[in-house]
């Protein structure tokens, strides 16, 4: 046995290291929660119309967000906050309906990964609108995301080199999710503005509460969704509602402990969770190439978020 006299004294874990682990765990919980919500939505709501899907997904989280807001301090809300929310909500609602249709129309492993294009669109709009310069790392991130979208449909190379890109056009869920990614790039910028004029801990629940009031409320009033239809999906809807609240709470808790770019990059691992759900829950085909395509797209997101 070696003598103890030559050992370094044991060092207790620092509180800072625990803090780093905590935000990472919270971000992964947020990622897993939203991926599970998407999987449950596809599993239990796909037989519904898009309008009924939207109402079911948002209705059951509404009372939970309302209760949550009672425990959150309301910051001073100025005109800029209300104007920004007013501009963001129509875009968010449009994106939400397209999101539901994409999940309904296509395999998860071919739809969800295209959300990786949101940071790509953010970079490109910054270049076009604000005149921001593209960095080498930003370009590398864009290339990685685009290459990943190519690998998702690698089998289509049999139809020519551009076959995988042609498959995106033919797969309805893929190109719908591309539109969603673009709309999310706009709502992300508006959401950031709204947070600057309120607080991160308030804005998340408030924003989802507004969505939960407007979308299901409007659909129920117009008859595009019914209370009877919501009762039929009560139990999966309740699970989705709880997971939505967990997603928002873990998102807010994580982003309050680390730079937003790092947190968002980790949260995008939800793309991989969705591909795995596609494999094990829905038995989707060609999972190998779709998984590695999603990995490339996630790598591009990380490059853009953390280094670009």
Secondary structure, DSSP 4 states (H G I P E B T S, - for coil): ---GGGSPPP-PPPHHHHHHHHHHHHHHHHHHHHHHHHHHHHHHHTTS-HHHHHHHHHHHHHHHHHHHHTTSPPPP--HHHHHHHHHHHHHHHHHHHHHHHHHHHS-HHHHGGGGGHHHHHHHHHHHHHH-PPPPHHHHHHHHHHHHHHHHHTGGGGGG-TTHHHHHHHH-HHHHHHHHHHHHHHHHHHHHHHHHHTS-HHHHHHHHHHHHHHHHHHHHHHHTSS-HHHHHHTHHHHHHHHHHHHHHHHHHHHHHTTS-HHHHHHHHTTHHHHHHHHHHHTS--S-HHHHHHHHHHHHHHHHIIIII-
